[in-house]
């Protein structure tokens, strides 16, 4: 039985939520009277914490970011269950679960959104925890979310040594490094591979992901 903890990011890693997130951003910027953004600019919103995105990409005053996030979530909730799995990802999750890896989701999305979405997608049998940011700290860092997930699994008796983070953005890489974890970047969400320059590995397919996790677990 494999005991290495494996943490998954959600948006852009498990599900292709980019169109939903991007449309919610478009609607939010329009309602708030902020300048529209190109598709390339909008894609950068997929993955990072919302606080950072509104601050860095829309130049919203930090004092008004909570209101901007509330507006975004109002639009996002309208279609949040519609994001499909990336092809082969569910099967990869099922295979890792079958092999005995303790799995958890570590996402910048709030837990109040992430948990029902994961349940609706049928992921509950495979993941021990779905961990996200809390409602009162939308700017919580990815490193903090990862640390929370590790703490829950350690409380269950699992050892964080050899734990692996899987994600699609530089924030996943940085969050993993902050917790001294190996990190595997996934390329099927369209991320520029340069974001994974300091990752342990980068993979192009879910099948390659399973092989890489198994190989890292042997070390």
Protein Blocks (a to p, Z undefined) as FASTA:
>chain_A
ZZbdcdddfehplpccklmmmmmmmmmmmmnopacddfklmmmmgopafklmmmmmnopa
fklmmmmmmmmmmmmmmmmmmpccdehklmmmmmmmmnopacddddfbdfklmmmmmmmn
opmmmpmbdcdddfklmkbcfklmmmmmmmmmmmnopafehpacddfbfklmmmmmmnop
acdddfklopafklmmmgmbdcfbfklmmmmmmmmmmZZ
